[in-house]
């Protein structure tokens, strides 16, 4: 006898059983197909969240002055990281109340929260509360686009669930608070606290925390600067939620709402050292790349002295305004530049590359090459002293002419178009005699002088002809300041630098600048030139800065047709150079020589820079002796063994600092003119000064 077929207990014979089996198979098939579609549409391309454990958001690079005061920042997103342990309870409570009160209870996706938000919004007649959890917002910001679709929302929920399983609640909340956009370019709570209240997150009050907690929903809509009332209403909502969650009392809420909101004033973006900062930016970007500059949160410690920098800015503007007023020029038409460097280390203390960085980013301290005129002469004289000549060596200040291969004649002139006969090198440099300097260069050799200039830090190409004596070859202000720094530093050259140290976000040192000084000329030779340049200030073309009442060595410079005015001067510790001119290289106007157009700017800056600092005398190197030509004449400095026969040596105990008008006892009072280069390095044609009087203003 055949056994009847076996049916499981849940199956019945007949048509009903077949239908049930078919339905089950269909559901299984639908589940399989649905799972495949779900995987293909949602899960297949979900990003891995393993990287969140080592999450490194882009953070702000910060630039500090020499005193470690913050002066500027570089960023794509203005973000300052803050650790969860450094967050005060009030900001955590305010954010949770506003954004996700069940954050520590749900698993990344909160159906209860969505339902509550739905009914709250329905009751209000508008959207007052979102349904996304903080974890979902982290998933959306870090992994997903902002498209509005069901597939993206599904991805967001799945990712939030995975994130919740992979990270602790504290880690998730910390990522959120360091990434959320808070308006005014601020990303994260730390940057927002600084932007809106000028303080660290750890110092936020209840009023401040509740305002910031309301911003992520719509930063522009609740901007307290542009929509004060709207921001206060949003703040009131956050405070109400904090009361509902038991974080604060009704009295505390009312106390906040009844008090005015004290915001940080939005200051104009007045960068105190824009040209300096731009040099920093270009260097870091060129050396380490854009990502390091804008994303890695570097700490850049610079050499900038904010006090000297402000003095430099004020001095340049004041001096140029005075010039424009004298000449009747329209405001802001004349340009100027100033560079101040620590003579012993090369640290740049102040840099003014122009009058307004927002209108012209061209840095006239480092990028502009202009003829230095007579401010180049100290290099020629120093080279001559190194060849064995002395400050007492006399050269005939008399007419001279040169003829080039094309038969063109060059007859150089002095500024006053007069000749003084035999004159000492000391007096010739103090009076800035053009013809004597040309003859001096002819004596020592052009190639030798060029090599000497290079040795002192001049890197620009120099003309291999006698017009070099008159500063016909264009150089940068920084090169000239560096060369004068060799004289100030006893013959030692240093590299100008702006960055002391760069540190990354983990504290590793990217680079650190060691101070190196190389002895490139004999310190006795350097002192001979410094001694004469002190007399330039006491009785020569630099008398305009004499009121600084401390030992200073300096030289003026003016080029053909008064297109450029220079003044470079130094103390034993600080060397500062000033350039004034038009970018279009046209004349500055009658009488606007270096001693009038540039020297006041130098004085205005250095008076402030050196205020409160003790006066320093230039140290006299071993091997320097002093002597005078005759009784009552000024003392001259010599390298021991080179004192001319018949000169009277300095007596023991007698001061060696007198600087009278006539160091060699010759002639009347020295001319105060700063003679411009009366030559053209190419044509060698004679050029005479235009529109000048015989006395420098």
Rosetta blueprint (number, residue, H / E / L):
1 X L
2 X L
3 X L
4 X L
5 X L
6 X L
7 X L
8 X L
9 X L
10 X L
11 X L
12 X L
13 X L
14 X L
15 X H
16 X H
17 X H
18 X H
19 X H
20 X H
21 X H
22 X H
23 X H
24 X H
25 X H
26 X H
27 X H
28 X H
29 X H
30 X H
31 X H
32 X H
33 X H
34 X H
35 X H
36 X H
37 X H
38 X H
39 X H
40 X H
41 X H
42 X H
43 X H
44 X L
45 X L
46 X L
47 X L
48 X L
49 X L
50 X H
51 X H
52 X H
53 X H
54 X H
55 X L
56 X L
57 X L
58 X L
59 X E
60 X L
61 X E
62 X E
63 X E
64 X E
65 X L
66 X L
67 X L
68 X L
69 X L
70 X E
71 X E
72 X E
73 X E
74 X E
75 X L
76 X L
77 X L
78 X E
79 X E
80 X L
81 X L
82 X L
83 X L
84 X H
85 X H
86 X H
87 X L
88 X L
89 X H
90 X H
91 X H
92 X H
93 X H
94 X H
95 X H
96 X H
97 X H
98 X H
99 X H
100 X L
101 X L
102 X L
103 X L
104 X L
105 X L
106 X L
107 X L
108 X L
109 X L
110 X L
111 X H
112 X H
113 X H
114 X H
115 X H
116 X H
117 X H
118 X H
119 X H
120 X H
121 X H
122 X H
123 X H
124 X H
125 X L
126 X L
127 X L
128 X L
129 X L
130 X L
131 X L
132 X L
133 X L
134 X H
135 X H
136 X H
137 X H
138 X H
139 X H
140 X H
141 X H
142 X H
143 X H
144 X L
145 X L
146 X L
147 X L
148 X L
149 X L
150 X H
151 X H
152 X H
153 X H
154 X H
155 X H
156 X H
157 X H
158 X H
159 X H
160 X H
161 X H
162 X H
163 X H
164 X H
165 X H
166 X H
167 X L
168 X L
169 X H
170 X H
171 X H
172 X H
173 X H
174 X H
175 X H
176 X H
177 X H
178 X H
179 X H
180 X L
181 X E
182 X L
183 X L
184 X L
185 X L
186 X E
187 X E
188 X L
189 X H
190 X H
191 X H
192 X H
193 X H
194 X H
195 X H
196 X H
197 X H
198 X L
199 X L
200 X L
201 X H
202 X H
203 X H
204 X L
205 X L
206 X H
207 X H
208 X H
209 X H
210 X H
211 X H
212 X H
213 X H
214 X L
215 X L
216 X L
217 X L
218 X L
219 X L
220 X L
221 X L
222 X L
223 X L
224 X L
225 X L
226 X L
227 X L
228 X H
229 X H
230 X H
231 X H
232 X H
233 X H
234 X H
235 X H
236 X H
237 X H
238 X H
239 X H
240 X H
241 X H
242 X H
243 X H
244 X H
245 X L
246 X L
247 X L
248 X L
249 X L
250 X H
251 X H
252 X H
253 X H
254 X H
255 X H
256 X H
257 X H
258 X H
259 X L
260 X L
261 X L
262 X L
263 X L
264 X L
265 X L
266 X L
267 X L
268 X L
269 X L
270 X L
271 X L
272 X L
273 X L
274 X H
275 X H
276 X H
277 X H
278 X H
279 X H
280 X H
281 X H
282 X H
283 X H
284 X H
285 X H
286 X H
287 X H
288 X H
289 X L
290 X H
291 X H
292 X H
293 X H
294 X H
295 X H
296 X E
297 X L
298 X L
299 X E
300 X E
301 X E
302 X E
303 X L
304 X L
305 X L
306 X H
307 X H
308 X H
309 X H
310 X H
311 X H
312 X H
313 X H
314 X H
315 X H
316 X H
317 X H
318 X H
319 X H
320 X H
321 X H
322 X H
323 X H
324 X H
325 X H
326 X H
327 X H
328 X L
329 X L
330 X L
331 X L
332 X L
333 X L
334 X L
335 X E
336 X E
337 X E
338 X E
339 X E
340 X E
341 X E
342 X E
343 X L
344 X L
345 X L
346 X L
347 X E
348 X E
349 X E
350 X E
351 X E
352 X E
353 X L
354 X L
355 X L
356 X L
357 X L
358 X L
359 X L
360 X L
361 X L
362 X L
363 X L
364 X L
365 X L
366 X L
367 X L
368 X L
369 X L
370 X E
371 X E
372 X L
373 X H
374 X H
375 X H
376 X H
377 X H
378 X H
379 X H
380 X H
381 X H
382 X H
383 X H
384 X H
385 X H
386 X H
387 X L
388 X L
389 X L
390 X L
391 X L
392 X L
393 X L
394 X E
395 X E
396 X E
397 X E
398 X L
399 X L
400 X L
401 X L
402 X E
403 X E
404 X L
405 X L
406 X L
407 X L
408 X L
409 X E
410 X E
411 X L
412 X L
413 X L
414 X L
415 X L
416 X L
417 X L
418 X L
419 X L
420 X L
421 X E
422 X E
423 X E
424 X E
425 X H
426 X H
427 X H
428 X H
429 X H
430 X H
431 X H
432 X L
433 X L
434 X H
435 X H
436 X H
437 X H
438 X H
439 X H
440 X H
441 X H
442 X H
443 X H
444 X H
445 X L
446 X H
447 X H
448 X H
449 X H
450 X H
451 X H
452 X H
453 X H
454 X H
455 X H
456 X L
457 X L
458 X L
459 X L
460 X L
461 X L
462 X L
463 X L
464 X L
465 X L
466 X H
467 X H
468 X H
469 X H
470 X H
471 X L
472 X L
473 X L
474 X E
475 X E
476 X L
477 X H
478 X H
479 X H
480 X H
481 X H
482 X H
483 X H
484 X H
485 X H
486 X H
487 X H
488 X H
489 X L
490 X L
491 X L
492 X E
493 X E
494 X E
495 X L
496 X L
497 X E
498 X L
499 X E
500 X E
501 X E
502 X E
503 X E
504 X L
505 X L
506 X L
507 X L
508 X L
509 X E
510 X E
511 X E
512 X E
513 X L
514 X L
515 X L
516 X L
517 X E
518 X E
519 X E
520 X L
521 X L
522 X L
523 X H
524 X H
525 X H
526 X H
527 X H
528 X H
529 X H
530 X H
531 X H
532 X H
533 X H
534 X H
535 X H
536 X H
537 X H
538 X H
539 X H
540 X L
541 X L
542 X L
543 X H
544 X H
545 X H
546 X H
547 X H
548 X H
549 X L
550 X L
551 X L
552 X L
553 X E
554 X E
555 X E
556 X E
557 X E
558 X E
559 X L
560 X H
561 X H
562 X H
563 X L
564 X E
565 X E
566 X E
567 X E
568 X E
569 X E
570 X E
571 X L
572 X L
573 X L
574 X E
575 X E
576 X E
577 X E
578 X E
579 X E
580 X E
581 X E
582 X L
583 X L
584 X L
585 X L
586 X L
587 X L
588 X L
589 X L
590 X L
591 X L
592 X L
593 X L
594 X H
595 X H
596 X H
597 X H
598 X L
599 X H
600 X H
601 X H
602 X H
603 X H
604 X H
605 X H
606 X H
607 X H
608 X H
609 X H
610 X L
611 X L
612 X L
613 X L
614 X L
615 X L
616 X L
617 X L
618 X L
619 X L
620 X L
621 X L
622 X L
623 X L
624 X E
625 X E
626 X E
627 X E
628 X E
629 X L
630 X L
631 X L
632 X L
633 X L
634 X L
635 X E
636 X E
637 X E
638 X E
639 X E
640 X L
641 X L
642 X L
643 X L
644 X L
645 X L
646 X L
647 X L
648 X E
649 X E
650 X L
651 X L
652 X L
653 X L
654 X L
655 X L
656 X L
657 X L
658 X L
659 X L
660 X L
661 X L
662 X L
663 X L
664 X L
665 X L
666 X L
667 X L
668 X L
669 X L
670 X L
671 X L
672 X L
673 X L
674 X L
675 X L
676 X L
677 X L
678 X L
679 X L
680 X L
681 X L
682 X L
683 X L
684 X L
685 X L
686 X L
687 X L
688 X L
689 X L
690 X L
691 X L
692 X L
693 X L
694 X L
695 X L
696 X L
697 X L
